[in-house]
Amino acid sequence: MLIHNNIMTNKPQNDRFCQYPERALIYSFYNLKYNALRLYLVIAGQKSGFTVDEHLLRTRANITIDEYNKSKQELIEKGFLTVDEDILKITCPVIAYTFNYDRPENQPTEKLNIKDEEYLF
């Protein structure tokens, strides 16, 4: 079975486009709670240099202030987000790159020799 994505072929000219690394996306489905996943998708969909507007992020993720704070903390604790001064840095835990998502049991296949996590995506 093939996928035909009508959303992208019929998208309005000025519509925005989000693109996520597949492993980060799939790993987040397995490891984040519902609201944290929603927030991750909103934050990770922004391009670098986007000015963080907490209200806008909460509105797009459709979560309350309390849910935002809990979700942000979960993203930090689980390695999907780091906060460095005034910068929200989107990351993906390195372990996500050790899983073979084509195998039904989704077990790590092997340890990766990754020198610098910055270059994962």
matplotlib code that plots the C-alpha trace (Angstrom):
import matplotlib.pyplot as plt

x = [0.0, 1.3, 0.7, -0.6, -0.4, -3.2, -2.4, 0.9, -0.2, -3.1, -1.6, -2.1, 0.9, 1.4, 0.9, 3.8, 5.6, 6.9, 9.4, 10.5, 13.3, 11.5, 13.4, 12.7, 9.1, 8.6, 10.7, 8.6, 5.4, 6.7, 8.2, 6.2, 2.8, 0.0, 0.5, 4.3, 4.0, 1.8, 4.2, 7.2, 5.5, 4.8, 8.3, 10.1, 8.2, 9.6, 12.6, 15.8, 15.6, 11.9, 11.1, 9.6, 6.1, 4.9, 1.2, 1.5, 3.1, 0.4, -2.3, -0.9, -0.5, -3.9, -2.7, -3.1, -0.3, 0.0, 0.1, 2.7, 5.0, 4.6, 5.1, 8.2, 9.7, 9.0, 10.7, 13.7, 13.8, 13.5, 16.1, 13.9, 14.6, 17.3, 17.1, 20.3, 19.9, 17.0, 17.3, 15.1, 17.2, 15.2, 17.0, 16.3, 17.7, 20.6, 19.0, 16.3, 19.0, 19.7, 16.3, 15.2, 11.6, 11.0, 11.2, 7.9, 9.5, 11.4, 14.4, 17.8, 19.8, 23.3, 25.1, 26.1, 29.5, 28.3, 31.0, 28.8, 25.1, 24.8, 25.1, 22.2, 19.8]
y = [0.0, 3.4, 6.8, 9.7, 12.8, 15.2, 17.5, 18.5, 18.4, 20.7, 22.9, 26.6, 28.5, 30.4, 27.4, 26.5, 23.2, 21.1, 18.3, 16.0, 13.3, 10.0, 8.4, 11.4, 11.3, 7.6, 7.6, 10.4, 8.4, 5.7, 7.8, 11.0, 11.5, 13.0, 16.7, 16.5, 14.9, 17.7, 20.3, 18.5, 18.5, 22.2, 23.2, 20.8, 22.1, 25.5, 26.6, 27.7, 31.4, 31.3, 33.6, 31.6, 32.9, 30.6, 31.6, 30.8, 27.4, 26.6, 27.7, 25.6, 22.5, 23.2, 22.9, 24.9, 26.8, 23.9, 21.3, 23.4, 23.6, 19.8, 18.9, 21.2, 19.6, 16.1, 17.0, 18.2, 15.1, 12.7, 14.4, 16.0, 19.5, 21.5, 25.1, 27.1, 30.6, 31.9, 29.2, 26.1, 23.5, 20.7, 17.4, 13.7, 11.1, 9.3, 5.9, 6.7, 6.1, 2.6, 1.2, -0.6, 0.6, -1.9, -4.7, -5.3, -5.6, -2.2, -3.4, -1.7, -3.2, -2.1, 0.6, 3.5, 5.2, 8.8, 11.3, 14.4, 14.4, 17.8, 16.2, 13.8, 16.2]
z = [0.0, -0.9, 0.7, -1.2, 0.9, -0.2, 2.7, 1.0, -2.6, -1.9, 0.7, 0.2, -1.1, 2.2, 4.5, 6.7, 6.5, 9.4, 8.9, 11.7, 11.8, 11.7, 14.6, 16.8, 15.9, 16.5, 19.7, 21.0, 20.4, 22.6, 25.4, 25.9, 27.6, 25.5, 26.4, 26.2, 22.8, 21.6, 22.9, 21.4, 18.0, 18.2, 19.4, 17.1, 14.1, 14.5, 12.5, 14.3, 15.3, 16.0, 18.9, 21.7, 22.6, 25.5, 24.8, 21.1, 21.9, 24.5, 22.0, 19.2, 21.4, 23.0, 26.5, 29.7, 31.6, 34.1, 31.3, 29.5, 32.6, 33.3, 29.7, 29.3, 32.4, 31.0, 27.7, 29.7, 31.9, 29.0, 26.9, 24.2, 25.2, 27.0, 28.2, 27.9, 29.1, 26.9, 24.3, 24.0, 22.3, 20.6, 20.8, 20.6, 23.0, 21.4, 22.3, 19.6, 17.0, 18.3, 17.7, 14.6, 14.2, 11.4, 13.9, 15.8, 19.2, 18.8, 20.8, 20.5, 17.7, 18.8, 20.5, 18.3, 18.4, 18.3, 19.0, 19.1, 19.6, 18.0, 14.5, 14.9, 13.2]

ax = plt.figure().add_subplot(projection="3d")
ax.plot(x, y, z, "-o")
ax.set_aspect("equal")
plt.show()
